[in-house]
Amino acid sequence: MVAFAVFTIMALGVLAAMVQIRKMSESNVAQATAEAIAQGIIEQVHLLSYTTIATTDVADPSYSATLPLKFVGATSGNLASVQTFNLTWAPDATTFSAIGERVDPTDPASAVLGILLDMDYRSGATVLRPKRYMQMRVNLQRTPDAANDNVKILLTFRWSPPGRTGASASDFITREIRTVRSQAQSY
């Protein structure tokens, strides 16, 4: 009887550890995905011409130029498709844009589903595990410094790890990446 009680306690301990490890793994994957996407956005900004980034004239078309990003989406046949998402420069530090796959890839005003983490797991036509998305929001700002011929770029990004709904601000984890884009190209 004592051996059975000890076995039960040990089995429950191992099961609890496995569940905790899975949660931590999913959270780590979400963080790595968010950071990789944020770094990719910064790299795309560095590829833009200096004059496009440095302009402060709101009448200049390059002032409101968007940053085209590519995201993987899923078709109705559960196949991966690449969708374009145009990211705009934020007017202030509090305006965040949701990024990722759109409900209708052809309509830039359609709702954003989020970053696709996992496709449908199917057996024939039966969906065993539905696709999963991670909610991610970004705020991309620029501060031109004409005296030093550079532009300070600040990317603030938030993501909602698995298990959180993304319904409130407290569901999101926030990080920042700062960089400087000078008139001389740097790679």
N, C-alpha and C positions, 0 to 999 in steps of 0.2 A: 504494500500500500504506500509506504514511504517512497519507494523507488518510482512508482507511478506519479506521485505528486512532484517529485524532483524532475522527472522527465517532462511533465506538463509545463512546469515553470520554465525549463530550459527551451522547450519548443516554442512557447509564447515569446520568450526573449529573442530567439532567433528570428521569428516571424516579424516582430516589431522592428528589429534591426534591418531586415530586408526592406520593409515598407519605408523606413526612414532613409535608407540608402537610395531607393528609387526616387523619392521626392527630391533629395539633394542632387541627384544626377540630372533630373529634369530641370531643376532650377539652374544648374551649371550650364546645361545646353542652351537654355533661354538667354542667359547672360552672355555666353560666347557668341550666340547668333546676333544679339543686339549690338555688341561691340564690333563685330565684323561688319555689320551693315553700316554702323556709324563711321567706321574707318573708311569704308568704301565711298560714303558720301563725301568725306573730307578729300579723298583722292580725286573724286570727280570735280570738286571745287578747284583743286590745284591744276586740273587740266584746262579749265576755262582761261580765256585770255585775261591779262591783267586789266585791260581797259573795261572789260565786261564787269569785272568784280569791283573795280575802284570807282566807278561812276557814282556821283551823288546827285546828278540832275534827274529829277523824276520824269521829265519830259523825254529823256533819252530812252529808246526802246530797250537797251541793254540793262537799264536800271531794274526793270520788271521782268527780265529774262528768267525763265525757269530752268531748273537743273533736271534734265531727264534721267530718271533712274529706271532700272529694269528689275522686275520681280517675277518670281516663278508663281504661276497660278495653276489651277486645275480645271480641265475642261469637263464637260458633262460625261465624257467617256473615261474619266479618271486618268487622263494623260496630262503630263506637265506641259504648260504653255508659258511663254515669256510675255509679260505685260509691261507696258511703259507707264511710268508714273512721273508726272511733272511736279517737282518740289519747288515751291516759291520761297523767296527770302522773307523772313519774318519781320513785321514792322516794329515789334517790341519783344521784350523778354518773356512775355506771358502768353503769346500766341503760339500754340503747338498745332502741328498738322499730323493727322493720322496717316500712316504710310502702309503700303502693302498691296495685296490683291484687292481688286474692286469686284463688286457684285456683277457689274456689266463692264467688261474691259474696254468696250468701245465708247462708253459714256464717262467723261472725266468728272462729272458731277455725281456719279453713283456712289453709294456707300462703300466704305473701305472695310473689308473683312479682317485684314491684318496680315502679318507675315506667316506664310504657309510653313508649318513645321513638319507636318506628316500628312501624306495622302490617305484616301480611303483605303482601308484594308478590306478586301472583298473576297468572297468565295462565289464565283459566278456573278449573278446580279445582286446577291445579298451583301449588304454592307455589314461587316462584323465589327469594325471600329471606324467611326467617321473621321474625316480629316480634321486636323487641329490647327488653330491659328494662335499667334501671339500678338496681342495688341501692342503697337509701338507708335509713339508720337515723337516728333522732332521739332526743334526750334533752331533755325539756321539764321545767324545774324552776321553782318559785316560792319566794320568800322574803318572807313578809309582814313589813312594818315598821309596826306599829301606832302607834308614836310619831309617825311622819311621815305616816300615812295613805296609804301606798303599798305596792306589791308589786314586788319586783325579779324580773324574768323572764329566765331564761337558756335559750336554745335552742342546744344543741350538735347539729350535724348532720354526718353522714358520708355520702359517696357513693363508689361504685366506678366510675371512668371506663371507657369501652369498652376492651376488651382485657385488663381485669383480671377475675379470676373472682369476687372478693368472698368468697373462702373464708377468708382470714385478715385480721387487723386491719391488716396492712401494705398490703393492697389498697385501703384506704379513705383518702380525703382528708378531713380534719376542719376544720370552721370553727365559729364561734360568733356568735350575735347576742344582744346584751343590750339590755334595755329596762326601763322602769319604768312601771307602770300605777298611776296615782294615783286617788284617790277622785273627783276632778273629771275629767270626760271630756275627752280631748284627741284631736284628729283630725289 
